[in-house]
Amino acid sequence: MNISVELTLTPIQDDYEPAIINFIKSLRDADLKVIENPLSTQVYGEYDQVMKILQKEMKTALEAVERGLLYIKIVKSDRSEYVPHF
């Protein structure tokens, strides 16, 4: 089963950029399709593979910040080729 995951890491601290950059780089280094925009990062792939990688990388990202939020949305389908039609 393929999934699409939207992630938003929000460190609640002054020096927040390194944590976000490191999180995105770790997702890029994984064997997943990753698309970024200014508000979130989308990850696409097979459910078991994506969740295995996210379990590790989300824990690492949260351990790297003093306080933070991590928002995650999961859609059951590969939406990586979505193009608005309006």
C-alpha positions in Angstrom: 0.0 0.0 0.0 1.4 3.4 -1.0 1.0 6.4 1.2 1.6 10.2 1.1 2.8 11.8 4.3 2.9 15.5 5.1 5.3 16.5 7.9 5.8 19.8 9.7 8.5 20.1 12.3 8.2 23.2 14.6 10.9 23.5 17.1 9.9 25.9 19.9 13.2 27.5 20.6 15.3 30.4 19.2 17.8 28.4 17.2 15.2 26.4 15.2 16.6 26.2 11.7 19.4 23.6 12.2 16.8 21.1 13.5 14.5 21.5 10.6 17.4 21.4 8.0 18.8 18.2 9.6 15.4 16.6 9.6 14.8 17.4 5.9 18.3 16.2 4.9 17.8 12.9 6.7 14.6 12.3 4.8 16.3 13.2 1.5 19.0 10.6 2.3 16.4 7.9 2.8 15.2 5.9 -0.2 11.9 7.9 -0.4 10.4 10.5 -2.7 10.6 13.8 -0.9 9.0 17.1 -2.0 9.5 20.2 0.1 7.6 23.5 0.2 8.0 26.5 2.6 5.4 25.1 5.1 5.9 21.3 5.1 7.7 18.3 3.6 5.9 15.6 1.8 7.2 12.0 1.7 5.9 9.3 -0.6 6.3 5.5 -0.7 5.3 2.1 0.4 3.7 2.1 3.9 6.1 -0.2 5.7 9.2 1.4 4.3 8.0 5.0 4.9 6.9 4.3 8.5 10.1 2.5 9.4 12.2 5.4 8.2 9.8 8.0 9.8 9.9 6.2 13.1 13.6 6.6 13.3 13.9 10.1 11.8 11.1 11.6 13.8 12.6 10.4 17.0 16.0 11.8 16.1 14.4 15.1 15.1 12.5 15.4 18.4 15.5 14.5 20.4 17.5 17.3 18.7 15.2 20.0 20.1 14.5 21.2 23.6 10.8 21.6 22.8 8.9 21.1 19.6 5.9 20.0 17.6 5.8 17.5 14.8 2.6 17.5 12.7 2.0 14.5 10.5 -0.8 13.7 8.0 -1.1 10.4 6.2 -3.1 9.7 3.1 -3.7 6.3 1.7 -2.5 6.8 -1.8 0.5 8.2 -3.7 -0.4 11.9 -4.3 3.1 12.8 -5.5 1.9 13.5 -9.0 -1.1 15.6 -8.0 -1.7 18.7 -10.2 -4.6 21.1 -9.3 -7.2 21.2 -12.1 -8.9 24.4 -11.2 
